[in-house]
């Protein structure tokens, strides 16, 4: 069948890589794609936000199935538009995507249905938010209520930091803020597929959000990830499914908004008890990269089963090996950075055993490869355990010639620290 993938980042390269291996795929397109995706799919110059052109292209090319990578087109209703045109796609719908598009919506849903999460207050009035934080003990977590590309979260240690965070988030993202109690514990992410009724657990992962080693610096879209996570024991996974995920799917169905597609539950885990930090309505980035390396089953079959309400009859197989991804970013990210610097040495890097390179923001021109964004490359590797995957990934990083790039050097370190006596 002809498949169209939407997006241009490292997540989409990992999805394209997995989809291209499916025996069901006769032709794979990606809109708009990037320099790496072009190696496994035909890239078409249509932006992920151009819903009209995406639908028109899918109809003109008789696309049988569309996989939507990023959250923004889901929130904007791309799934709804495709399905209304008779084109199958893996969701969720715009209403379902509220689970990511509105943090306030999620928090209210959790409160109504007794789903464990942080206590919170939601504000559409800036002055009311400032009055509230002045009366609360710190630290507090300040979040933009709408989409913020993984960056709209500030952990404020004082009233002054809360005041500044509210001002910054309001200016950059609008749509109000959600203010939460600070949860103690360790973070991990569990991914599931839902067909609106059934829930199929995927693998879990841990990511690194801060820009610099030691979890220093500003929040980013993600500087690295590894899978599996020792935090996600069978008991924690069972609690997450029974207390958080399944009640959420049931609540969405009850309000005539069945949730279909990928659901990413960001968790805070303390003493084996998970609480929901946030939902994302798609695969994470860079978590998707490590999940695709570990997935042995056919990705397209699983996504089709989610779309067709058939997850109750599906099992997935996963590699026992660990996977780890190191993100290489343009110097200055997540702030100001320059575009257009040349990257060399990828062939040598890719020769390291177990390594797979996923492009996040690259283009090929004039015989070279050039950076076009903030997060640019995902250097990913499989290994017997996290330690071996980590060694292989950094061995590949060290072979890449890119003076204008940087990466964290401690991806996976906390997993190794848990093994220390």
C-alpha positions in Angstrom: 0.0 0.0 0.0 1.0 3.6 -0.4 1.8 5.3 2.9 2.3 9.0 3.6 4.2 10.1 6.7 3.8 13.6 8.0 6.8 15.5 9.6 10.4 16.3 9.3 12.2 15.5 12.5 14.2 12.7 14.1 11.0 11.0 15.2 9.8 11.0 11.6 13.1 9.6 10.3 12.8 6.7 12.9 9.2 6.1 11.8 10.1 6.2 8.1 12.9 3.8 8.8 10.5 1.4 10.5 7.7 1.8 8.0 10.1 1.3 5.0 10.9 -2.2 6.4 7.2 -3.2 6.4 6.3 -5.8 3.7 2.9 -4.0 3.4 4.5 -0.8 2.0 4.8 -0.5 -1.7 5.6 3.3 -1.7 6.5 5.6 1.2 6.2 9.3 0.9 7.1 11.9 3.6 5.9 15.5 3.8 8.2 17.4 4.1 10.9 15.0 5.3 14.6 15.8 5.7 18.0 14.8 4.3 18.0 11.5 6.1 14.4 10.6 5.5 15.1 11.0 1.7 17.2 7.8 1.9 14.1 5.7 2.7 11.2 7.6 1.4 10.2 10.1 -1.4 10.1 13.5 0.3 7.5 16.0 -1.0 7.7 19.7 -0.3 4.6 20.1 1.8 4.8 21.5 5.3 3.2 19.5 8.2 1.0 22.5 8.9 -0.4 22.8 5.3 -3.4 20.7 5.8 -5.1 21.6 2.5 -2.1 20.5 0.5 -1.6 17.3 2.5 -5.1 16.2 1.9 -4.9 17.1 -1.8 -1.7 15.2 -2.2 -3.0 12.2 -0.4 -6.1 12.1 -2.7 -4.1 12.7 -5.9 -1.6 9.9 -5.1 -4.3 7.4 -3.8 -2.6 7.2 -0.4 -4.0 4.2 1.5 -2.8 5.3 5.0 -1.3 8.4 6.6 0.9 8.4 9.7 1.0 11.8 11.4 4.2 12.3 13.4 4.0 15.8 15.0 1.4 17.0 17.5 0.6 20.4 15.8 -1.3 19.0 12.8 -3.1 16.5 15.0 -4.3 19.4 17.3 -5.2 21.3 14.1 -7.5 18.5 12.9 -5.5 16.8 10.2 -6.8 13.4 11.1 -10.4 14.6 10.9 -9.7 16.2 7.5 -8.1 13.1 6.0 -10.8 10.7 7.3 -13.6 13.1 6.0 -11.9 12.8 2.6 -12.0 9.0 2.7 -8.3 8.5 3.6 -7.4 6.3 6.5 -5.0 7.8 9.1 -3.8 7.0 12.5 -5.1 9.7 14.9 -6.1 11.0 17.3 -8.8 13.4 16.2 -8.6 17.1 17.1 -10.8 16.5 20.1 -8.7 13.6 21.2 -5.5 15.6 20.7 -6.7 17.9 23.5 -4.8 15.5 25.8 -1.7 17.3 24.6 -3.1 20.5 23.2 -4.5 21.6 26.5 -2.8 20.8 29.8 -5.7 22.3 31.6 -8.1 19.9 29.9 -6.0 16.9 31.0 -5.7 18.2 34.6 -9.5 18.7 34.8 -10.1 15.2 33.4 -7.7 13.7 36.0 -9.5 15.6 38.8 -12.9 14.4 37.6 -11.9 10.8 37.2 -9.5 10.4 40.2 -6.4 9.8 38.0 -3.3 10.4 40.1 -1.5 13.6 39.2 -0.1 16.7 40.8 -2.5 19.2 42.5 -3.0 22.2 40.2 -4.7 25.5 39.5 -5.5 26.7 36.0 -5.5 30.4 35.0 -6.7 32.4 32.0 -6.0 35.6 33.8 -2.4 36.6 34.4 -2.9 38.7 37.5 -4.9 36.0 39.2 -2.0 33.6 38.5 0.5 36.0 40.1 -1.7 36.4 43.2 -1.9 32.6 43.4 1.8 31.9 43.2 2.5 34.6 45.8 0.6 32.5 48.3 2.0 29.1 47.5 5.0 27.3 48.9 7.8 26.7 46.3 9.0 25.1 44.2 6.1 25.2 41.7 5.8 23.9 38.2 4.6 26.5 35.7 3.3 25.3 32.4 1.9 26.9 29.3 -1.6 25.6 28.8 -1.2 25.1 25.0 1.3 23.5 22.7 4.9 24.6 23.4 7.1 22.1 21.6 8.3 20.6 24.8 9.7 23.9 26.1 6.8 25.5 27.9 7.6 24.3 31.4 9.5 26.1 34.2 10.3 24.7 37.6 10.2 27.9 39.7 12.2 27.9 43.0 10.8 31.2 44.3 8.0 33.7 43.8 10.4 35.8 41.6 11.0 32.9 39.3 7.3 32.1 39.2 6.5 35.7 38.3 9.1 35.7 35.5 8.0 32.3 34.2 4.3 33.4 34.0 5.3 36.5 32.1 7.6 34.6 29.7 5.1 31.8 29.1 2.2 34.2 28.6 4.3 36.2 26.1 5.5 33.2 24.1 2.6 30.9 24.1 -0.5 32.7 25.3 -3.6 30.5 26.2 -3.0 30.8 30.0 -1.0 28.7 32.4 -1.4 25.7 34.6 0.4 25.9 38.0 1.2 22.6 39.7 2.7 21.3 42.9 6.3 20.0 42.5 6.3 16.2 42.5 9.3 14.4 43.9 10.5 11.2 42.2 12.1 10.0 38.9 10.6 10.5 35.5 9.9 7.9 32.8 7.6 7.6 29.8 5.3 4.8 28.9 3.9 4.6 25.4 0.7 2.8 24.4 -1.5 2.4 21.3 -5.3 2.8 21.7 -8.1 2.0 19.2 -10.6 3.9 21.3 -11.5 0.8 23.4 -8.4 -1.4 23.7 -5.0 -0.4 25.0 -1.8 -2.0 23.8 1.3 -1.2 25.9 4.4 -0.4 23.9 7.9 0.0 25.5 9.0 2.6 28.0 11.8 5.1 27.9 13.5 7.9 29.8 14.6 11.1 28.2 16.9 14.0 29.1 15.2 17.4 28.7 17.8 19.9 29.9 20.3 21.2 27.4 23.5 20.5 29.3 25.3 17.8 31.3 24.1 17.2 34.8 20.5 18.3 33.9 21.6 21.9 33.7 20.4 24.7 31.5 17.0 25.3 29.8 14.5 22.7 28.9 14.7 21.5 25.3 12.6 19.2 23.1 14.9 16.4 24.3 18.7 15.9 24.2 18.7 12.1 24.5 16.8 9.0 25.6 17.2 5.3 26.5 15.0 2.2 26.6 14.1 0.2 28.6 13.7 2.0 31.9 14.3 0.1 35.1 11.8 2.5 36.7 9.0 0.9 34.6 8.8 -2.4 36.5 5.9 -4.8 35.6 4.2 -3.5 38.8 4.6 0.1 37.8 3.4 -0.6 34.3 0.3 -2.4 35.6 -0.5 0.5 38.0 0.0 3.0 35.2 -2.4 1.2 32.9 -5.0 0.5 35.5 -5.0 3.8 37.3 -4.0 6.3 34.6 -4.1 5.2 31.0 -7.2 3.0 30.9 -9.3 5.4 33.0 -8.3 8.2 30.6 -9.3 6.2 27.5 -12.6 5.3 29.1 -13.2 8.9 30.1 -12.6 10.1 26.5 -15.0 7.4 25.2 -17.7 8.5 27.8 -17.6 12.0 26.5 -18.0 10.8 22.9 -14.4 11.6 22.1 -12.8 8.1 21.6 -9.0 8.3 21.6 -7.3 6.5 18.8 -3.6 6.5 18.1 -0.4 6.7 20.1 -0.5 8.0 23.7 2.6 8.9 25.6 2.2 9.1 29.4 4.9 11.1 31.1 5.2 9.8 34.6 6.7 10.8 37.9 7.5 7.7 39.9 8.2 7.6 43.7 8.4 4.4 45.8 6.9 2.5 42.9 3.8 4.8 42.7 3.3 6.5 39.3 1.6 9.9 38.9 0.8 11.5 35.5 3.0 14.5 34.6 1.6 15.0 31.1 0.2 13.3 28.0 1.4 13.6 24.5 -0.8 12.5 21.6 2.1 11.0 19.5 5.5 9.3 19.8 8.0 11.3 21.8 11.1 12.7 20.2 13.8 11.4 20.9 12.0 8.5 22.6 10.6 7.2 19.3 14.1 6.6 18.0 15.0 4.2 20.8 11.5 2.5 20.6 11.8 1.9 16.8 15.3 0.4 17.3 13.8 -2.1 19.8 10.6 -2.9 18.0 10.8 -6.3 16.2 7.1 -6.4 15.0 5.8 -4.6 11.9 5.0 -1.0 12.9 2.5 -0.5 10.1 0.5 -3.5 11.2 0.2 -2.1 14.7 -0.8 1.3 13.5 -3.5 -0.1 11.1 -4.8 -2.2 14.0 -5.2 1.0 16.1 -7.1 2.7 13.3 -9.3 -0.3 12.6 -10.3 -1.1 16.3 -8.3 -4.4 16.2 -5.8 -3.9 19.0 -7.5 -6.6 21.1 -6.1 -9.2 18.9 -2.5 -7.9 18.6 0.8 -8.6 20.4 4.1 -6.9 19.7 7.6 -8.3 20.0 10.5 -6.3 21.3 14.3 -6.8 21.3 15.9 -7.7 24.6 18.7 -5.2 23.8 18.8 -1.7 25.2 18.8 1.3 22.9 20.2 4.8 23.5 20.0 8.0 21.5 22.3 11.1 21.7 20.9 14.2 20.2 23.5 16.5 18.4 22.2 20.1 18.3 23.3 23.4 16.8 25.4 25.5 19.2 23.1 27.9 21.0 20.0 25.6 21.0 17.4 26.0 22.5 18.2 29.7 22.1 19.6 31.5 19.1 21.6 29.3 16.7 22.9 29.5 13.2 21.6 27.4 10.3 23.6 26.1 7.3 26.7 24.6 8.9 28.1 21.5 7.1 28.3 18.1 8.8 30.8 15.5 7.8 31.8 12.0 8.8 28.4 10.3 9.0 29.5 7.4 6.9 32.3 6.6 9.4 30.0 7.1 12.3 27.4 4.8 10.9 30.0 2.0 10.6 30.1 1.6 14.4 28.5 -1.7 15.4 24.8 -1.3 16.4 24.5 2.3 15.3 21.7 3.9 13.4 21.7 7.6 12.5 18.4 9.4 12.4 18.3 12.9 11.0 16.2 15.6 12.7 17.0 18.8 10.8 19.3 18.3 7.8 19.2 18.9 4.0 21.4 17.7 1.2 22.7 20.2 -1.3 25.8 20.7 -3.4 27.0 17.2 -2.5 27.1 17.9 1.2 24.9 17.6 4.3 23.9 20.8 6.2 22.1 21.6 9.5 18.8 23.4 9.1 17.5 23.5 12.7 18.2 23.2 16.4 18.2 19.5 17.1 19.9 18.1 14.0 21.0 14.5 14.4 20.0 11.5 16.6 23.0 9.2 17.0 21.3 5.9 18.2 22.6 2.5 19.1 21.6 -0.9 20.3 23.6 -2.9 22.8 23.3 -5.8 25.3 22.5 -3.2 27.9 22.4 0.6 28.3 26.2 0.7 29.0 27.1 -0.9 25.7 24.5 1.1 23.7 25.9 4.2 25.3 29.5 3.3 24.4 28.5 2.7 20.8 26.5 5.8 20.4 29.3 8.1 21.8 31.9 6.2 19.7 29.8 7.3 16.6 29.4 10.8 17.9 33.2 11.1 18.1 33.5 10.3 14.4 31.2 13.1 13.3 32.9 16.2 12.1 30.6 19.1 13.0 32.3 22.1 14.7 29.1 24.0 15.1 27.3 21.2 17.0 27.2 20.0 20.5 25.7 17.2 22.6 25.3 16.1 26.2 27.9 13.6 27.3 25.9 12.0 30.1 22.9 10.5 28.3 22.1 7.2 30.1 24.3 8.1 33.1 21.4 7.9 35.6 20.6 4.4 34.3 24.1 3.3 35.1 24.1 5.1 38.5 21.1 2.9 39.5 23.3 -0.2 39.0 26.0 1.1 41.3 26.1 -0.3 44.9 
